[in-house]
């Protein structure tokens, strides 16, 4: 479901690939890991159906292949089963697997009676749609992919249409930074500043950037929208709400706000 503990989700990795790779079932880093500890997941001749998780119990078929070889501690070498290729990136099943992260490979016979076809999309899956301003919580790298047009175009468009108060969370230390967007470009413009500079011009974040570097922000920072307002809303009232959240969460004393 994710690439290691705290890693990128496989659906995000898959979405970054070209349409050619997706339709060919060749998004290699998303499929066919050959080992579970010191035990093989696959053996030559096995047919493997590869899915990535969309929601708790919804899964997108991204490849089907015959295993040719299983090099030690590596992904298996495979031959794509082309007769299923028209369903790659389109077939969505519902299957209750649970939240076991340590194991990714299962015998198909255990799931055939549990899985049902939810949908066959008319075209390749292009990413989740915007689900509302009250559910915006994005890791730095995912936000960066959104702003670069790789995934979820509806998110960027939505963030252009509102002003707001937001929280940056350093997931390594738990420290928070509270900020606000009052410019004509909306929250998208302000968050774009962080993507460009990492620190957005804020004193304590600049200090962190000089100490830890850009990679630290990319690995540990998340962006959360706390409150949102129309583009015509009074900027002074937005600043008042920003100050409220700073004092409520004590981010001047214990976080990254300096005033």
SENUGU-433978 format. One record per residue (C-alpha): residue number from 0; residue in one letter; x, y, z. Coordinates in nm, 2 decimals, padded with zeros to 4 digits. Layout:
<nutor><num>NUM</num><residuo>a</residuo><px>X</px><py>Y</py><pz>Z</pz></nutor>
...
END
This chain:
<nutor><num>0</num><residuo>x</residuo><px>00.00</px><py>00.00</py><pz>00.00</pz></nutor>
<nutor><num>1</num><residuo>x</residuo><px>00.30</px><py>00.22</py><pz>00.06</pz></nutor>
<nutor><num>2</num><residuo>x</residuo><px>00.67</px><py>00.19</py><pz>-00.03</pz></nutor>
<nutor><num>3</num><residuo>x</residuo><px>00.79</px><py>00.09</py><pz>00.31</pz></nutor>
<nutor><num>4</num><residuo>x</residuo><px>00.69</px><py>00.25</py><pz>00.64</pz></nutor>
<nutor><num>5</num><residuo>x</residuo><px>00.59</px><py>00.61</py><pz>00.58</pz></nutor>
<nutor><num>6</num><residuo>x</residuo><px>00.69</px><py>00.59</py><pz>00.21</pz></nutor>
<nutor><num>7</num><residuo>x</residuo><px>00.50</px><py>00.70</py><pz>-00.10</pz></nutor>
<nutor><num>8</num><residuo>x</residuo><px>00.17</px><py>00.53</py><pz>-00.17</pz></nutor>
<nutor><num>9</num><residuo>x</residuo><px>00.19</px><py>00.29</py><pz>-00.47</pz></nutor>
<nutor><num>10</num><residuo>x</residuo><px>-00.11</px><py>00.46</py><pz>-00.63</pz></nutor>
<nutor><num>11</num><residuo>x</residuo><px>00.09</px><py>00.79</py><pz>-00.64</pz></nutor>
<nutor><num>12</num><residuo>x</residuo><px>00.39</px><py>00.61</py><pz>-00.78</pz></nutor>
<nutor><num>13</num><residuo>x</residuo><px>00.17</px><py>00.45</py><pz>-01.05</pz></nutor>
<nutor><num>14</num><residuo>x</residuo><px>00.01</px><py>00.78</py><pz>-01.14</pz></nutor>
<nutor><num>15</num><residuo>x</residuo><px>00.35</px><py>00.94</py><pz>-01.21</pz></nutor>
<nutor><num>16</num><residuo>x</residuo><px>00.41</px><py>00.69</py><pz>-01.50</pz></nutor>
<nutor><num>17</num><residuo>x</residuo><px>00.34</px><py>00.75</py><pz>-01.86</pz></nutor>
<nutor><num>18</num><residuo>x</residuo><px>00.02</px><py>00.63</py><pz>-02.02</pz></nutor>
<nutor><num>19</num><residuo>x</residuo><px>00.22</px><py>00.40</py><pz>-02.23</pz></nutor>
<nutor><num>20</num><residuo>x</residuo><px>00.37</px><py>00.23</py><pz>-01.92</pz></nutor>
<nutor><num>21</num><residuo>x</residuo><px>00.04</px><py>00.21</py><pz>-01.75</pz></nutor>
<nutor><num>22</num><residuo>x</residuo><px>-00.15</px><py>00.04</py><pz>-02.03</pz></nutor>
<nutor><num>23</num><residuo>x</residuo><px>00.14</px><py>-00.20</py><pz>-02.08</pz></nutor>
<nutor><num>24</num><residuo>x</residuo><px>00.14</px><py>-00.30</py><pz>-01.71</pz></nutor>
<nutor><num>25</num><residuo>x</residuo><px>00.51</px><py>-00.20</py><pz>-01.68</pz></nutor>
<nutor><num>26</num><residuo>x</residuo><px>00.52</px><py>00.03</py><pz>-01.38</pz></nutor>
<nutor><num>27</num><residuo>x</residuo><px>00.79</px><py>-00.19</py><pz>-01.23</pz></nutor>
<nutor><num>28</num><residuo>x</residuo><px>00.84</px><py>-00.03</py><pz>-00.89</pz></nutor>
<nutor><num>29</num><residuo>x</residuo><px>00.47</px><py>-00.08</py><pz>-00.81</pz></nutor>
<nutor><num>30</num><residuo>x</residuo><px>00.46</px><py>-00.46</py><pz>-00.86</pz></nutor>
<nutor><num>31</num><residuo>x</residuo><px>00.62</px><py>-00.80</py><pz>-00.83</pz></nutor>
<nutor><num>32</num><residuo>x</residuo><px>00.85</px><py>-00.77</py><pz>-00.53</pz></nutor>
<nutor><num>33</num><residuo>x</residuo><px>01.00</px><py>-01.11</py><pz>-00.51</pz></nutor>
<nutor><num>34</num><residuo>x</residuo><px>01.07</px><py>-01.16</py><pz>-00.14</pz></nutor>
<nutor><num>35</num><residuo>x</residuo><px>00.91</px><py>-01.16</py><pz>00.21</pz></nutor>
<nutor><num>36</num><residuo>x</residuo><px>01.20</px><py>-01.15</py><pz>00.45</pz></nutor>
<nutor><num>37</num><residuo>x</residuo><px>01.41</px><py>-01.45</py><pz>00.34</pz></nutor>
<nutor><num>38</num><residuo>x</residuo><px>01.12</px><py>-01.63</py><pz>00.17</pz></nutor>
<nutor><num>39</num><residuo>x</residuo><px>01.01</px><py>-01.60</py><pz>-00.20</pz></nutor>
<nutor><num>40</num><residuo>x</residuo><px>00.68</px><py>-01.44</py><pz>-00.28</pz></nutor>
<nutor><num>41</num><residuo>x</residuo><px>00.67</px><py>-01.60</py><pz>-00.62</pz></nutor>
<nutor><num>42</num><residuo>x</residuo><px>00.81</px><py>-01.89</py><pz>-00.82</pz></nutor>
<nutor><num>43</num><residuo>x</residuo><px>00.87</px><py>-01.92</py><pz>-01.20</pz></nutor>
<nutor><num>44</num><residuo>x</residuo><px>00.54</px><py>-02.00</py><pz>-01.37</pz></nutor>
<nutor><num>45</num><residuo>x</residuo><px>00.32</px><py>-01.83</py><pz>-01.12</pz></nutor>
<nutor><num>46</num><residuo>x</residuo><px>00.06</px><py>-01.59</py><pz>-01.26</pz></nutor>
<nutor><num>47</num><residuo>x</residuo><px>00.04</px><py>-01.27</py><pz>-01.05</pz></nutor>
<nutor><num>48</num><residuo>x</residuo><px>-00.24</px><py>-01.02</py><pz>-01.05</pz></nutor>
<nutor><num>49</num><residuo>x</residuo><px>-00.11</px><py>-00.68</py><pz>-00.92</pz></nutor>
<nutor><num>50</num><residuo>x</residuo><px>-00.34</px><py>-00.42</py><pz>-00.76</pz></nutor>
<nutor><num>51</num><residuo>x</residuo><px>-00.28</px><py>-00.08</py><pz>-00.59</pz></nutor>
<nutor><num>52</num><residuo>x</residuo><px>-00.51</px><py>00.05</py><pz>-00.32</pz></nutor>
<nutor><num>53</num><residuo>x</residuo><px>-00.74</px><py>00.34</py><pz>-00.39</pz></nutor>
<nutor><num>54</num><residuo>x</residuo><px>-00.95</px><py>00.33</py><pz>-00.07</pz></nutor>
<nutor><num>55</num><residuo>x</residuo><px>-00.98</px><py>00.10</py><pz>00.23</pz></nutor>
<nutor><num>56</num><residuo>x</residuo><px>-01.14</px><py>-00.18</py><pz>00.03</pz></nutor>
<nutor><num>57</num><residuo>x</residuo><px>-01.11</px><py>-00.06</py><pz>-00.33</pz></nutor>
<nutor><num>58</num><residuo>x</residuo><px>-00.82</px><py>-00.18</py><pz>-00.55</pz></nutor>
<nutor><num>59</num><residuo>x</residuo><px>-00.71</px><py>-00.09</py><pz>-00.91</pz></nutor>
<nutor><num>60</num><residuo>x</residuo><px>-00.57</px><py>-00.36</py><pz>-01.13</pz></nutor>
<nutor><num>61</num><residuo>x</residuo><px>-00.24</px><py>-00.24</py><pz>-01.28</pz></nutor>
<nutor><num>62</num><residuo>x</residuo><px>-00.07</px><py>-00.55</py><pz>-01.41</pz></nutor>
<nutor><num>63</num><residuo>x</residuo><px>-00.10</px><py>-00.93</py><pz>-01.47</pz></nutor>
<nutor><num>64</num><residuo>x</residuo><px>00.22</px><py>-01.12</py><pz>-01.54</pz></nutor>
<nutor><num>65</num><residuo>x</residuo><px>00.38</px><py>-01.46</py><pz>-01.55</pz></nutor>
<nutor><num>66</num><residuo>x</residuo><px>00.68</px><py>-01.49</py><pz>-01.32</pz></nutor>
<nutor><num>67</num><residuo>x</residuo><px>01.00</px><py>-01.58</py><pz>-01.51</pz></nutor>
<nutor><num>68</num><residuo>x</residuo><px>01.27</px><py>-01.55</py><pz>-01.24</pz></nutor>
<nutor><num>69</num><residuo>x</residuo><px>01.30</px><py>-01.42</py><pz>-00.89</pz></nutor>
<nutor><num>70</num><residuo>x</residuo><px>01.64</px><py>-01.27</py><pz>-00.83</pz></nutor>
<nutor><num>71</num><residuo>x</residuo><px>01.74</px><py>-01.25</py><pz>-00.46</pz></nutor>
<nutor><num>72</num><residuo>x</residuo><px>01.61</px><py>-00.94</py><pz>-00.28</pz></nutor>
<nutor><num>73</num><residuo>x</residuo><px>01.48</px><py>-00.79</py><pz>-00.60</pz></nutor>
<nutor><num>74</num><residuo>x</residuo><px>01.16</px><py>-00.76</py><pz>-00.81</pz></nutor>
<nutor><num>75</num><residuo>x</residuo><px>01.08</px><py>-01.06</py><pz>-01.01</pz></nutor>
<nutor><num>76</num><residuo>x</residuo><px>01.14</px><py>-01.06</py><pz>-01.39</pz></nutor>
<nutor><num>77</num><residuo>x</residuo><px>00.81</px><py>-01.11</py><pz>-01.56</pz></nutor>
<nutor><num>78</num><residuo>x</residuo><px>00.62</px><py>-01.16</py><pz>-01.89</pz></nutor>
<nutor><num>79</num><residuo>x</residuo><px>00.31</px><py>-00.94</py><pz>-01.90</pz></nutor>
<nutor><num>80</num><residuo>x</residuo><px>-00.01</px><py>-01.13</py><pz>-01.98</pz></nutor>
<nutor><num>81</num><residuo>x</residuo><px>-00.14</px><py>-00.91</py><pz>-02.26</pz></nutor>
<nutor><num>82</num><residuo>x</residuo><px>-00.48</px><py>-01.07</py><pz>-02.27</pz></nutor>
<nutor><num>83</num><residuo>x</residuo><px>-00.56</px><py>-00.86</py><pz>-01.96</pz></nutor>
<nutor><num>84</num><residuo>x</residuo><px>-00.40</px><py>-00.54</py><pz>-02.07</pz></nutor>
<nutor><num>85</num><residuo>x</residuo><px>-00.73</px><py>-00.37</py><pz>-02.17</pz></nutor>
<nutor><num>86</num><residuo>x</residuo><px>-00.82</px><py>-00.38</py><pz>-01.79</pz></nutor>
<nutor><num>87</num><residuo>x</residuo><px>-00.49</px><py>-00.23</py><pz>-01.66</pz></nutor>
<nutor><num>88</num><residuo>x</residuo><px>-00.57</px><py>00.10</py><pz>-01.48</pz></nutor>
<nutor><num>89</num><residuo>x</residuo><px>-00.95</px><py>00.05</py><pz>-01.54</pz></nutor>
<nutor><num>90</num><residuo>x</residuo><px>-01.07</px><py>-00.25</py><pz>-01.34</pz></nutor>
<nutor><num>91</num><residuo>x</residuo><px>-01.16</px><py>-00.16</py><pz>-00.98</pz></nutor>
<nutor><num>92</num><residuo>x</residuo><px>-01.25</px><py>-00.44</py><pz>-00.74</pz></nutor>
<nutor><num>93</num><residuo>x</residuo><px>-01.39</px><py>-00.42</py><pz>-00.38</pz></nutor>
<nutor><num>94</num><residuo>x</residuo><px>-01.21</px><py>-00.65</py><pz>-00.15</pz></nutor>
<nutor><num>95</num><residuo>x</residuo><px>-01.17</px><py>-00.63</py><pz>00.23</pz></nutor>
<nutor><num>96</num><residuo>x</residuo><px>-00.81</px><py>-00.71</py><pz>00.29</pz></nutor>
<nutor><num>97</num><residuo>x</residuo><px>-00.75</px><py>-00.52</py><pz>00.62</pz></nutor>
<nutor><num>98</num><residuo>x</residuo><px>-00.46</px><py>-00.30</py><pz>00.71</pz></nutor>
<nutor><num>99</num><residuo>x</residuo><px>-00.17</px><py>-00.54</py><pz>00.72</pz></nutor>
<nutor><num>100</num><residuo>x</residuo><px>00.12</px><py>-00.34</py><pz>00.59</pz></nutor>
<nutor><num>101</num><residuo>x</residuo><px>00.40</px><py>-00.60</py><pz>00.64</pz></nutor>
<nutor><num>102</num><residuo>x</residuo><px>00.26</px><py>-00.84</py><pz>00.38</pz></nutor>
<nutor><num>103</num><residuo>x</residuo><px>00.17</px><py>-00.76</py><pz>00.02</pz></nutor>
<nutor><num>104</num><residuo>x</residuo><px>00.13</px><py>-01.10</py><pz>-00.15</pz></nutor>
<nutor><num>105</num><residuo>x</residuo><px>-00.16</px><py>-01.34</py><pz>-00.11</pz></nutor>
<nutor><num>106</num><residuo>x</residuo><px>-00.29</px><py>-01.66</py><pz>-00.27</pz></nutor>
<nutor><num>107</num><residuo>x</residuo><px>-00.56</px><py>-01.56</py><pz>-00.51</pz></nutor>
<nutor><num>108</num><residuo>x</residuo><px>-00.78</px><py>-01.85</py><pz>-00.41</pz></nutor>
<nutor><num>109</num><residuo>x</residuo><px>-00.83</px><py>-01.69</py><pz>-00.07</pz></nutor>
<nutor><num>110</num><residuo>x</residuo><px>-00.98</px><py>-01.38</py><pz>-00.23</pz></nutor>
<nutor><num>111</num><residuo>x</residuo><px>-01.18</px><py>-01.49</py><pz>-00.53</pz></nutor>
<nutor><num>112</num><residuo>x</residuo><px>-01.50</px><py>-01.54</py><pz>-00.33</pz></nutor>
<nutor><num>113</num><residuo>x</residuo><px>-01.45</px><py>-01.21</py><pz>-00.14</pz></nutor>
<nutor><num>114</num><residuo>x</residuo><px>-01.38</px><py>-00.98</py><pz>-00.43</pz></nutor>
<nutor><num>115</num><residuo>x</residuo><px>-01.64</px><py>-00.82</py><pz>-00.65</pz></nutor>
<nutor><num>116</num><residuo>x</residuo><px>-01.60</px><py>-00.60</py><pz>-00.96</pz></nutor>
<nutor><num>117</num><residuo>x</residuo><px>-01.70</px><py>-00.24</py><pz>-00.86</pz></nutor>
<nutor><num>118</num><residuo>x</residuo><px>-01.63</px><py>-00.07</py><pz>-01.19</pz></nutor>
<nutor><num>119</num><residuo>x</residuo><px>-01.46</px><py>-00.09</py><pz>-01.52</pz></nutor>
<nutor><num>120</num><residuo>x</residuo><px>-01.36</px><py>00.27</py><pz>-01.60</pz></nutor>
<nutor><num>121</num><residuo>x</residuo><px>-01.41</px><py>00.40</py><pz>-01.96</pz></nutor>
<nutor><num>122</num><residuo>x</residuo><px>-01.05</px><py>00.52</py><pz>-01.96</pz></nutor>
<nutor><num>123</num><residuo>x</residuo><px>-00.73</px><py>00.50</py><pz>-01.74</pz></nutor>
<nutor><num>124</num><residuo>x</residuo><px>-00.77</px><py>00.60</py><pz>-01.38</pz></nutor>
<nutor><num>125</num><residuo>x</residuo><px>-00.64</px><py>00.96</py><pz>-01.34</pz></nutor>
<nutor><num>126</num><residuo>x</residuo><px>-00.63</px><py>01.01</py><pz>-00.97</pz></nutor>
<nutor><num>127</num><residuo>x</residuo><px>-00.87</px><py>01.08</py><pz>-00.69</pz></nutor>
<nutor><num>128</num><residuo>x</residuo><px>-01.10</px><py>01.38</py><pz>-00.72</pz></nutor>
<nutor><num>129</num><residuo>x</residuo><px>-01.12</px><py>01.67</py><pz>-00.48</pz></nutor>
<nutor><num>130</num><residuo>x</residuo><px>-01.33</px><py>01.57</py><pz>-00.18</pz></nutor>
<nutor><num>131</num><residuo>x</residuo><px>-01.37</px><py>01.90</py><pz>00.00</pz></nutor>
<nutor><num>132</num><residuo>x</residuo><px>-01.17</px><py>02.17</py><pz>00.17</pz></nutor>
<nutor><num>133</num><residuo>x</residuo><px>-01.22</px><py>02.01</py><pz>00.50</pz></nutor>
<nutor><num>134</num><residuo>x</residuo><px>-01.02</px><py>01.71</py><pz>00.39</pz></nutor>
<nutor><num>135</num><residuo>x</residuo><px>-00.71</px><py>01.88</py><pz>00.25</pz></nutor>
<nutor><num>136</num><residuo>x</residuo><px>-00.41</px><py>01.71</py><pz>00.42</pz></nutor>
<nutor><num>137</num><residuo>x</residuo><px>-00.12</px><py>01.66</py><pz>00.18</pz></nutor>
<nutor><num>138</num><residuo>x</residuo><px>00.25</px><py>01.55</py><pz>00.22</pz></nutor>
<nutor><num>139</num><residuo>x</residuo><px>00.50</px><py>01.78</py><pz>00.06</pz></nutor>
<nutor><num>140</num><residuo>x</residuo><px>00.59</px><py>01.54</py><pz>-00.22</pz></nutor>
<nutor><num>141</num><residuo>x</residuo><px>00.22</px><py>01.47</py><pz>-00.31</pz></nutor>
<nutor><num>142</num><residuo>x</residuo><px>00.15</px><py>01.85</py><pz>-00.31</pz></nutor>
<nutor><num>143</num><residuo>x</residuo><px>00.45</px><py>01.90</py><pz>-00.53</pz></nutor>
<nutor><num>144</num><residuo>x</residuo><px>00.32</px><py>01.64</py><pz>-00.78</pz></nutor>
<nutor><num>145</num><residuo>x</residuo><px>-00.02</px><py>01.81</py><pz>-00.78</pz></nutor>
<nutor><num>146</num><residuo>x</residuo><px>00.13</px><py>02.15</py><pz>-00.85</pz></nutor>
<nutor><num>147</num><residuo>x</residuo><px>00.35</px><py>02.01</py><pz>-01.13</pz></nutor>
<nutor><num>148</num><residuo>x</residuo><px>00.04</px><py>01.87</py><pz>-01.30</pz></nutor>
<nutor><num>149</num><residuo>x</residuo><px>00.13</px><py>01.50</py><pz>-01.25</pz></nutor>
<nutor><num>150</num><residuo>x</residuo><px>-00.17</px><py>01.40</py><pz>-01.04</pz></nutor>
<nutor><num>151</num><residuo>x</residuo><px>-00.50</px><py>01.53</py><pz>-00.91</pz></nutor>
<nutor><num>152</num><residuo>x</residuo><px>-00.56</px><py>01.84</py><pz>-01.12</pz></nutor>
<nutor><num>153</num><residuo>x</residuo><px>-00.89</px><py>01.91</py><pz>-00.94</pz></nutor>
<nutor><num>154</num><residuo>x</residuo><px>-00.69</px><py>01.98</py><pz>-00.62</pz></nutor>
<nutor><num>155</num><residuo>x</residuo><px>-00.49</px><py>02.26</py><pz>-00.77</pz></nutor>
<nutor><num>156</num><residuo>x</residuo><px>-00.79</px><py>02.42</py><pz>-00.92</pz></nutor>
<nutor><num>157</num><residuo>x</residuo><px>-00.98</px><py>02.41</py><pz>-00.59</pz></nutor>
<nutor><num>158</num><residuo>x</residuo><px>-00.69</px><py>02.57</py><pz>-00.40</pz></nutor>
<nutor><num>159</num><residuo>x</residuo><px>-00.68</px><py>02.86</py><pz>-00.64</pz></nutor>
<nutor><num>160</num><residuo>x</residuo><px>-01.04</px><py>02.95</py><pz>-00.55</pz></nutor>
<nutor><num>161</num><residuo>x</residuo><px>-01.01</px><py>03.01</py><pz>-00.18</pz></nutor>
<nutor><num>162</num><residuo>x</residuo><px>-00.81</px><py>03.20</py><pz>00.08</pz></nutor>
<nutor><num>163</num><residuo>x</residuo><px>-00.74</px><py>03.03</py><pz>00.42</pz></nutor>
<nutor><num>164</num><residuo>x</residuo><px>-00.56</px><py>02.95</py><pz>00.73</pz></nutor>
<nutor><num>165</num><residuo>x</residuo><px>-00.33</px><py>02.65</py><pz>00.71</pz></nutor>
<nutor><num>166</num><residuo>x</residuo><px>-00.09</px><py>02.44</py><pz>00.92</pz></nutor>
<nutor><num>167</num><residuo>x</residuo><px>00.24</px><py>02.30</py><pz>00.82</pz></nutor>
<nutor><num>168</num><residuo>x</residuo><px>00.33</px><py>01.99</py><pz>01.02</pz></nutor>
<nutor><num>169</num><residuo>x</residuo><px>00.69</px><py>01.87</py><pz>01.08</pz></nutor>
<nutor><num>170</num><residuo>x</residuo><px>00.61</px><py>01.50</py><pz>01.12</pz></nutor>
<nutor><num>171</num><residuo>x</residuo><px>00.96</px><py>01.43</py><pz>01.24</pz></nutor>
<nutor><num>172</num><residuo>x</residuo><px>00.94</px><py>01.65</py><pz>01.55</pz></nutor>
<nutor><num>173</num><residuo>x</residuo><px>00.56</px><py>01.73</py><pz>01.57</pz></nutor>
<nutor><num>174</num><residuo>x</residuo><px>00.62</px><py>02.10</py><pz>01.55</pz></nutor>
<nutor><num>175</num><residuo>x</residuo><px>00.36</px><py>02.31</py><pz>01.37</pz></nutor>
<nutor><num>176</num><residuo>x</residuo><px>00.36</px><py>02.63</py><pz>01.17</pz></nutor>
<nutor><num>177</num><residuo>x</residuo><px>00.04</px><py>02.83</py><pz>01.12</pz></nutor>
<nutor><num>178</num><residuo>x</residuo><px>00.01</px><py>03.06</py><pz>00.82</pz></nutor>
<nutor><num>179</num><residuo>x</residuo><px>-00.26</px><py>03.23</py><pz>00.61</pz></nutor>
<nutor><num>180</num><residuo>x</residuo><px>-00.32</px><py>03.31</py><pz>00.25</pz></nutor>
<nutor><num>181</num><residuo>x</residuo><px>-00.48</px><py>03.65</py><pz>00.16</pz></nutor>
<nutor><num>182</num><residuo>x</residuo><px>-00.35</px><py>03.71</py><pz>-00.19</pz></nutor>
<nutor><num>183</num><residuo>x</residuo><px>-00.54</px><py>03.69</py><pz>-00.52</pz></nutor>
<nutor><num>184</num><residuo>x</residuo><px>-00.38</px><py>03.36</py><pz>-00.61</pz></nutor>
<nutor><num>185</num><residuo>x</residuo><px>-00.55</px><py>03.19</py><pz>-00.32</pz></nutor>
<nutor><num>186</num><residuo>x</residuo><px>-00.40</px><py>02.91</py><pz>-00.10</pz></nutor>
<nutor><num>187</num><residuo>x</residuo><px>-00.24</px><py>02.76</py><pz>-00.42</pz></nutor>
<nutor><num>188</num><residuo>x</residuo><px>-00.02</px><py>03.07</py><pz>-00.46</pz></nutor>
<nutor><num>189</num><residuo>x</residuo><px>00.10</px><py>03.07</py><pz>-00.10</pz></nutor>
<nutor><num>190</num><residuo>x</residuo><px>00.16</px><py>02.69</py><pz>-00.09</pz></nutor>
<nutor><num>191</num><residuo>x</residuo><px>00.35</px><py>02.73</py><pz>-00.42</pz></nutor>
<nutor><num>192</num><residuo>x</residuo><px>00.59</px><py>02.96</py><pz>-00.24</pz></nutor>
<nutor><num>193</num><residuo>x</residuo><px>00.67</px><py>02.68</py><pz>00.00</pz></nutor>
<nutor><num>194</num><residuo>x</residuo><px>00.73</px><py>02.44</py><pz>-00.28</pz></nutor>
<nutor><num>195</num><residuo>x</residuo><px>00.97</px><py>02.68</py><pz>-00.45</pz></nutor>
<nutor><num>196</num><residuo>x</residuo><px>01.17</px><py>02.79</py><pz>-00.14</pz></nutor>
<nutor><num>197</num><residuo>x</residuo><px>01.07</px><py>02.52</py><pz>00.12</pz></nutor>
<nutor><num>198</num><residuo>x</residuo><px>01.05</px><py>02.79</py><pz>00.39</pz></nutor>
<nutor><num>199</num><residuo>x</residuo><px>00.81</px><py>03.05</py><pz>00.24</pz></nutor>
<nutor><num>200</num><residuo>x</residuo><px>01.03</px><py>03.33</py><pz>00.38</pz></nutor>
<nutor><num>201</num><residuo>x</residuo><px>00.94</px><py>03.26</py><pz>00.74</pz></nutor>
<nutor><num>202</num><residuo>x</residuo><px>01.22</px><py>03.31</py><pz>01.00</pz></nutor>
<nutor><num>203</num><residuo>x</residuo><px>01.22</px><py>02.99</py><pz>01.19</pz></nutor>
<nutor><num>204</num><residuo>x</residuo><px>01.16</px><py>02.78</py><pz>00.88</pz></nutor>
<nutor><num>205</num><residuo>x</residuo><px>01.45</px><py>02.96</py><pz>00.71</pz></nutor>
<nutor><num>206</num><residuo>x</residuo><px>01.66</px><py>02.85</py><pz>01.01</pz></nutor>
<nutor><num>207</num><residuo>x</residuo><px>01.54</px><py>02.49</py><pz>00.98</pz></nutor>
<nutor><num>208</num><residuo>x</residuo><px>01.61</px><py>02.50</py><pz>00.60</pz></nutor>
<nutor><num>209</num><residuo>x</residuo><px>01.97</px><py>02.63</py><pz>00.66</pz></nutor>
<nutor><num>210</num><residuo>x</residuo><px>02.03</px><py>02.35</py><pz>00.92</pz></nutor>
<nutor><num>211</num><residuo>x</residuo><px>01.85</px><py>02.05</py><pz>00.76</pz></nutor>
<nutor><num>212</num><residuo>x</residuo><px>01.83</px><py>02.13</py><pz>00.39</pz></nutor>
<nutor><num>213</num><residuo>x</residuo><px>01.56</px><py>02.10</py><pz>00.13</pz></nutor>
<nutor><num>214</num><residuo>x</residuo><px>01.53</px><py>01.72</py><pz>00.16</pz></nutor>
<nutor><num>215</num><residuo>x</residuo><px>01.41</px><py>01.75</py><pz>00.52</pz></nutor>
<nutor><num>216</num><residuo>x</residuo><px>01.10</px><py>01.95</py><pz>00.41</pz></nutor>
<nutor><num>217</num><residuo>x</residuo><px>01.03</px><py>01.72</py><pz>00.12</pz></nutor>
<nutor><num>218</num><residuo>x</residuo><px>01.04</px><py>01.41</py><pz>00.35</pz></nutor>
<nutor><num>219</num><residuo>x</residuo><px>00.87</px><py>01.53</py><pz>00.67</pz></nutor>
<nutor><num>220</num><residuo>x</residuo><px>00.64</px><py>01.83</py><pz>00.60</pz></nutor>
<nutor><num>221</num><residuo>x</residuo><px>00.26</px><py>01.80</py><pz>00.54</pz></nutor>
<nutor><num>222</num><residuo>x</residuo><px>00.01</px><py>02.08</py><pz>00.45</pz></nutor>
<nutor><num>223</num><residuo>x</residuo><px>-00.33</px><py>02.10</py><pz>00.61</pz></nutor>
<nutor><num>224</num><residuo>x</residuo><px>-00.61</px><py>02.35</py><pz>00.55</pz></nutor>
<nutor><num>225</num><residuo>x</residuo><px>-00.77</px><py>02.46</py><pz>00.88</pz></nutor>
<nutor><num>226</num><residuo>x</residuo><px>-01.02</px><py>02.72</py><pz>00.76</pz></nutor>
<nutor><num>227</num><residuo>x</residuo><px>-01.11</px><py>02.85</py><pz>00.42</pz></nutor>
<nutor><num>228</num><residuo>x</residuo><px>-01.28</px><py>03.17</py><pz>00.28</pz></nutor>
<nutor><num>229</num><residuo>x</residuo><px>-01.39</px><py>03.31</py><pz>-00.05</pz></nutor>
<nutor><num>230</num><residuo>x</residuo><px>-01.14</px><py>03.52</py><pz>-00.25</pz></nutor>
<nutor><num>231</num><residuo>x</residuo><px>-01.34</px><py>03.84</py><pz>-00.16</pz></nutor>
<nutor><num>232</num><residuo>x</residuo><px>-01.32</px><py>03.78</py><pz>00.22</pz></nutor>
<nutor><num>233</num><residuo>x</residuo><px>-01.18</px><py>04.05</py><pz>00.44</pz></nutor>
<nutor><num>234</num><residuo>x</residuo><px>-00.80</px><py>03.98</py><pz>00.48</pz></nutor>
<nutor><num>235</num><residuo>x</residuo><px>-00.79</px><py>04.13</py><pz>00.82</pz></nutor>
<nutor><num>236</num><residuo>x</residuo><px>-01.04</px><py>03.88</py><pz>00.95</pz></nutor>
<nutor><num>237</num><residuo>x</residuo><px>-00.83</px><py>03.60</py><pz>00.80</pz></nutor>
<nutor><num>238</num><residuo>x</residuo><px>-00.53</px><py>03.73</py><pz>00.99</pz></nutor>
<nutor><num>239</num><residuo>x</residuo><px>-00.73</px><py>03.74</py><pz>01.31</pz></nutor>
<nutor><num>240</num><residuo>x</residuo><px>-00.82</px><py>03.37</py><pz>01.26</pz></nutor>
<nutor><num>241</num><residuo>x</residuo><px>-00.45</px><py>03.29</py><pz>01.19</pz></nutor>
<nutor><num>242</num><residuo>x</residuo><px>-00.36</px><py>03.45</py><pz>01.53</pz></nutor>
<nutor><num>243</num><residuo>x</residuo><px>-00.63</px><py>03.25</py><pz>01.70</pz></nutor>
<nutor><num>244</num><residuo>x</residuo><px>-00.48</px><py>02.92</py><pz>01.57</pz></nutor>
<nutor><num>245</num><residuo>x</residuo><px>-00.13</px><py>03.03</py><pz>01.67</pz></nutor>
<nutor><num>246</num><residuo>x</residuo><px>-00.23</px><py>03.09</py><pz>02.03</pz></nutor>
<nutor><num>247</num><residuo>x</residuo><px>-00.47</px><py>02.79</py><pz>02.03</pz></nutor>
<nutor><num>248</num><residuo>x</residuo><px>-00.19</px><py>02.55</py><pz>01.93</pz></nutor>
<nutor><num>249</num><residuo>x</residuo><px>00.09</px><py>02.75</py><pz>02.10</pz></nutor>
<nutor><num>250</num><residuo>x</residuo><px>00.30</px><py>02.75</py><pz>01.78</pz></nutor>
<nutor><num>251</num><residuo>x</residuo><px>00.50</px><py>03.06</py><pz>01.88</pz></nutor>
<nutor><num>252</num><residuo>x</residuo><px>00.65</px><py>02.90</py><pz>02.19</pz></nutor>
<nutor><num>253</num><residuo>x</residuo><px>00.65</px><py>02.53</py><pz>02.08</pz></nutor>
<nutor><num>254</num><residuo>x</residuo><px>00.64</px><py>02.55</py><pz>01.70</pz></nutor>
<nutor><num>255</num><residuo>x</residuo><px>00.79</px><py>02.74</py><pz>01.41</pz></nutor>
<nutor><num>256</num><residuo>x</residuo><px>00.60</px><py>03.07</py><pz>01.43</pz></nutor>
<nutor><num>257</num><residuo>x</residuo><px>00.81</px><py>03.37</py><pz>01.54</pz></nutor>
<nutor><num>258</num><residuo>x</residuo><px>00.53</px><py>03.62</py><pz>01.60</pz></nutor>
END
